[in-house]
Amino acid sequence: MVKSDPAMAEQMRSGDGFIAALDQSGGSTPKALKLYGIEEDAYEGEAEMFSLMHQMRARIIKSPAFNGEKVIAAILFERTMDGEIDGVPTAEYLWKTCKVVPLLKVDKGLDEAEDGVKLMKPMPELDALCEKGVAKGIFGTKMRSVVDAANPAGIAKVVEQQFAIGKQILSHGLIPIIEPEVTISIPDKAEAETLLRDAILAQLDALPEGTEVMLKLTLPEVDNQYKALVDHPAVMRVVALSGGYERAEANDQLSRQTGMIASFSRALTEGLSAQQSDEEFDATLANSISGIYAASVAG
C-alpha cells in the first residue's frame, strides 16, 4: 500500500478552508455548461463538450483566488485528471502551483432506485483507475450514492457498499470520501439522516485502528447531527455538499455545523459565466470562495 503524502494529509486533516467539487461528469456536464452560459447548440459531441468543461475548470483553477489559503482540495473528474493546465498534468498543477490537494471522482453513476436509495453502479475498472490516480499524484477519491427515503434496509445497503468500496480504495493508499447524499426535498430527511449517521458510525467503529476515511454528507436538518462523525478517530474530515441549496442558504446552514467544511459544486460556480471578462470572472469567483471559506471556518 502506497503511503499518502504527509503534507497533503495534514492539509486535508486540519487545513482551514473547503473542498472545491470540480467533478461534474457526463450526465451533469450539459447543465453545468448551461449555467456557465454555454448552450447545448454551442458544441457537437462528447469530446467538444468535455473540452469546453475542461476550459471552464482550468479557468477556475488558474484564477488568483483559487489557492490553498482558502481551497484546501479539489475533486476532479477522470477526464480532468487526464488533462493538462498550461502543459502540466492537472493534479500536479493543483498541488505544485496552487497548493490544492487533488482528489478524484471514481463512481460511474447510480443504479435504479430500490428500497428508497440508489446504489452505485458496478466499478469493474476501479483498481486500474486507482492505480492511475496514484501515478498522477491523486491523494483521495470520491464516490456518490443517494438516499431518497428513511428506509433502514436501503440506507444499510448504501453504507455497506460505500465502505466495502472504500476499503478497496484504501488498499491503493488513497483516502476515500464516503458520500451517501440525502436528497434535500424528501419529507423524512431528518429521520433518514439519523439512520445514516448511526449506520456510518457502526462501519467506522469496525475499521482497523489507524484507518482514516473522509465523509461527504448533505447539510443536515438538525444542526450538528453529524458531530459524532466529525469527532470519530477514523474520520479525517467531514465535508458538506450543497445538494441544490442556493449558495447563501448553503453557507448559512454550514456555518452552524461544528467541524464540517464545504465541498460545493454548483454553489461554488454560481454566478460564473463564459461571457465574463477575466476581471469579472475572477472577482465573482473570489467572492464565492470567500463566502464558502467563511462558512467553513465558522463552525
N, C-alpha and C positions, 0 to 999 in steps of 0.2 A: 504493500500500500504506500503510495506517494504521500509524503508529509506535506500538509498545507503550508503555504508561505506564511511565516510567523508575522510579518509586517501586515499582510492582508488580514490575517486572523485577528490581530489586535485592533485594526481599524473597524472590522465588522463587529467585533465584540463590544467595543467601548467608544468608538468614534462618535462625535456629535454630528448629526445630520440625518440624511434619509437615503433611500434607495430609489433611483430612477428606473422605472419599468419601461424599457425601450424594446419590448419583445412581441409586439403585435405580429401575428403570423398570417397565413393565407386568408383565413376567414374574416379576420378583423381589419386587414390592411386597407381594403377599399373604403371602409368607414373612416379609418384614421386619416387617409389621404383626403377624403372629402372635407373632414373637419379642418384640415390644413389648407383647404382652398383649391384642391386638385380634384376635379370631377372625373368620373369613370371614362368619359369620352376623350379624356386628355392622354390616354395611353392605350396600347394594344398588347394584350397578352400578359402572362405572369412575369416574364423577365423584365419587361419595361415597368410594370407596376412595382416590383421589388427594387428596381434601380432607383425609382423616384422615392421609395420609402427609405432606402439607404442614404440618399442625398439629404432627406429631412433629418434623419438621425445623426448624420455627420455634421450637419449644420448646428444641431443642438449640442453635440459633444464638443465642437470647436468654439462654441460661444464662450466668452470670457467668464461668465458666471458659473459655468459647469466645471467645477473642480472639487477636490477632496475637502475643501474647507466647509462645504455645506452638503455636497453629494458624496456619500461615502462609497456607494457602489451603483452599478447599473446592470440590469438584466437584459441580455441580448437574445435575439432570435438567431437560429443557427446560420442563416444566410448573412446576417450582420456580422457574426463572428468570423465567417469565411471571407468577408470583405476587408477593405483597407480604408484608412483615412490618411490622406497625403502620402500614400505609398507605404504606410505602416499598418500591419495587421491590427484590426480594431481593438482586440483585447490588450495587445501590447501598448497601443496608443493610449487607451484609457488609463492604464496603470502608470506608465512611464511619463506621459505628458500631463495627464490630468490628476494623477494620484487618486483615481477612482477604481475600486475593486471590480473586476469583470466577472459577471455571473451569466449562466446560460439556461434558457428555457429548453427543457428536454421532452416535455409531453407532446403527444401527437393528436391532441384533441380529445373529445369526450364521446363515450358510448351513449346509447339511447337511455332515457330515464327509466329507472326501476327502483322501487322501494323509496321513492322520494328523493333520489340522488342520481347524479351522473358520474359514473366511474371514468377513469382514464382509459382510452383505447390501449390495446397491447403495444409494447415498445420493443419489438424483437431486435432492433439495432441499438439499444441503449448502451450496451457495453462499448461498442465501437464509437458511439457519439461521446461517451465519457472519456475514452482514450484520446480522441481528437481534441476534446476540450482541455484535457491536461496538457497535451502537447502545445496548445496555443496559449497557455497561461491562465486558463479559467480557474477561479477559486471554488465556485459552488454552482449549484443548479436550482432550477425552479420547476415545479410541476403542479398543475391545477386540476382539481376535481370540483364538483358543485353539489351543494346541499340545498334542496328545494322544499324540504319539509322536516318537521321534528319527528322523524321516523327512526327509532332506535336501531333497528336492523340495518337500514340503509346507511346511517351515519357510522355504525360499526364497520361496515364494509369499506366505506370511503377511507376511514382512518387506517384500517388494516392494510389496504392496498398502498396508501401513501407511505406507510412505514416500511412495508416489505420492499418497495422500490427504493426508498430512502437508504436502506441497508445495502442494496446493490450499488447505489451511487457512492456511499461511504467506502466501499471496498476499493474504489478507484482513487481514494484520497481526496475526494471532493465533498464539500459540505452541502447537503440537500436543504432546500427550502420546501417544507411541507405546506401545501396550500389547498386546504379544503374550504373553498369560498361558499359562504352562506348568502343566498340571494336576498338583496335588501328589501324586496317587495313582498316577501311571504308573510302571512298573518301570524305565524307561530315562530318568528325569528328568534325571540328571546329564549324560548324553550329549546329550539334547535341548538343555540349557542351553548346552553348549559350541557346538553347531551354531548356536544362536540368537545367542549373543554374536558369533560370527565373521560371521554374516550381517548383523547390525546394524552392526558395525564397518565392513564394506565399504560399506554405504549411507552411514554418517556421513562416511567419507573422501571420498565422491563429492559431498557437498554443497558449494555455493559458499561461499567463505570469508566468515565473518561470520554465517552462518546458525546459528540455535540451535533445538534441539528439546529436549523432555523425554522421559524413558523411564520406564515403569511396568512392573516385572518381578516375577515370583513370587520369593519368598525362595529363594535357591539352595541346592542340596545341598552344594556346595563353597563354603566361606566365601571371600568376595572374588572369586568367579567373574566379577563384573561390574566389577571395579576399573578395567579398561581403558576401559570406557564412562564411568565416573564422571570419569575424567581427560581424556576427549576434549574438545577445544576447541569442538566443535559441540553439546555437551550442557550445557544449563542446569542440569538436576537429574536424578538417578536416584532414583525412589521405588519402594517395595516394596508389593505387595499381599499381604494376609494369606492369600488363597486358600483359606480354610476352616480354617486353623490356629486353635486357641483363642488368645485374646489373650496369655496368659502365654508360650506357646510361640513365637508370632509375635514378641513383644518380645524374647525371648531370642535368637532367630535374628537379628533385625535388629540387635541390639546388637553383633554380631560382624562386620557388614558395613561396611567403611570407606567413608564418604561417602554411604551410602544413607540415606534417611529414609522414614518410613511414609506410605502412603496407604491407610489401613484403612477398611473399611466396616462389616461385621458385627462385627469385633473392636472397633471404636470404640463401637458401641451395645450391646455385650454387657452385660447386667445392667440396662438401662434398661426401664422399664415405664410404661404409661399409668396404672396404678393407684398409682404412687408419688406422694407429696406433692412439692411443688416442692423442699422441702428435701432429701428423699431423692433425688430425681432429680438435682438439682444436685451433691450430694455424690458420687453414683455416677459421673456424667459427669466431674467434676473428677478423681476417682481414675483413671478410664480415660485421660483426657487426660494426666495427669502421668506415668503409666506409659509411654504411647506416646511422649511427648516425651523421656523419659529414654532410651529405647531408640534414638530417632532421633538424639540428640546424642552418644550413647556412641561411635559409630564415627567 
